Amino acid sequence: MSEFLNGVNLNIDLAYPFLFLIVAAIILLLCSAFYRLKANFYASLSLLALMASFFLELSNVNAFGFSASAFLGTLNNDFIAFFANCVILLFSFLYLLMDKEERVGEFYALFLFMVASLMLMVSSWNLLLIFIGLEASSLALYTLIAMQGHKNAISSALKYFSVAAVGSGFFVLACAFIYLKTGNFDLTLALTAAQKDIWLLSAGVLIFILCAIKLSLAPFHFWLRDVYYASHSNLVAFISVVPKIAMFAVLIRLFDFFNHTKFDKIIIILAVFSMIVASLVALSQKDVKKMLAYSSVTQSSFVLAALAPMLSIELGSDLSFVFWVVFGYWVLFAFANYGLFLVLSTLKKSSFEALNSLSITKPFLAFALGICAISLAGIPPFGLFWGKFIVLKSLVDNDLTYLALFVALASVLMLYNYLKLIIHSFFIRETKVGEDTYKDLEWGQKFTLALCIIVNIFALVLML
């Protein structure tokens, strides 16, 4: 008992990365309440907090490796948590670099609270902690979307909140089913074939409804287009990457838990339906951000399809499959998506026609947009081609060739949408372009855009 009270078994060091972000967020709230400070102060302090959290994460891995646990085994510092946290911190850092809007201190405090909650969510095998992290991050994200200030942003945040609240109810019911069957909320307890029954299958379906909403998979994607259209382009880039990698980390744990329940057929059907529907609907979009909303649905479906073999194979200690299929693919997608939305943030409008004559007026922006669009299209040798190659190879290796064909078909359908960006930027010219059509990039945005271009061009070298 005394050993427990002394904190030895709690191993609180593993919680330092996200606890530090929570403390920093509280400091930002106090500063915004008692002092009138510029947005640069809040942004700089938030960047420093993210960097400190990253170094604390590295320190934990160096001290404990990938096998440590904390708080009586509810918090873990495993392979999945480490790489998910690194991706979350990296692209949260890049978002703050590329976002140059005038924000109040509460915005940055909520942002740090959200990042800390996402880190908690991906670092636990316990369903209760996952739910707490999920709800805390979601509530902060709804507020960040609504804080854009205009009517469309508020209505979009309310629509997102309403749909996600239903998903959260399903998640709670699923937790009850799992507790009824297993007697606890721990996902580390591997199921056996004897435990395959209607309760666990029902729990899997209910949990996956929530995951489908958060990953914006069809037919749970109707909130996404409005959120993309109403939010600032840089915030949309963040929404399309960071919350989803956290949900994929949760899916990896859930799939490892449900891998004896014959749940893979449901996942495959939903992944195929989602990628085909999204790629077809994207063809009719007149706005770039709305098209990219459906692009995000398609990309999420690709990763979900690649994770389907987890439900029929024993993963064991070989996590290279998870690393390359999820983290490798999503990081390449994230850099391409960030670059594309950063270019869009310089435009006054987000229609395809707003890109006309971009190669003449802003050749660097046109070059960056072309590289990122080609990468998203999966054209070799640029970034996401290698990610799609890894996904297709994993599906073929696991005797899911038919699923690989659907992934290839959806990629071909989406190719037209990405090439449309290049056609408007390079081959359609306006007779007159106003001087106020484009915004200038600041140094943080230039650095982020240059990094996105480098990663997309030299993706193969970086992956070796």
Buried (B, 14 or more C-beta within 10 A) or exposed (E): EEEEEEEEEBBEBBBBBBBBBBBBBEBBBEBBEEEEBEBEBBBEBBBEBBEBBBEBBEEBBEEBEBEBBBBEBBBBBBBBBBBBBBBBBBBBBBBBBBBBEEBEBBBBBBBBBBBBBBBBBBBBBBBEBBBBBBBBBBBBBBBBBBBBEEEBBBBBBBBBBEBBEEBBEBBEBBBBBBBEBBEEBBBBBEBEEEBBEEBBBBBBBBBBBBBBBBBBBBEBBEBBBBBBBBBBBBBBBBBBBBBBBBBBBBBBBBBBBBBBBBBBEBBBEBBBBBBBBBBEBBEEBEBBBBBBBBBBBBBBBBBBBBBBBBBBEEBEEEBEBBBBBBBBBBBBBBBBBBBBBBBBBBBEEBBBEBBBBBBEBBEBBBBBBBBBBBBBBBBEBBBBBBBBBBBBBBBEEBEBEEBBBBBBBBBEBBBEBBBBBBEBBBEBEBEEBEEEBBEEBEEBBBBBBEBBBBBBBEBBEBBE
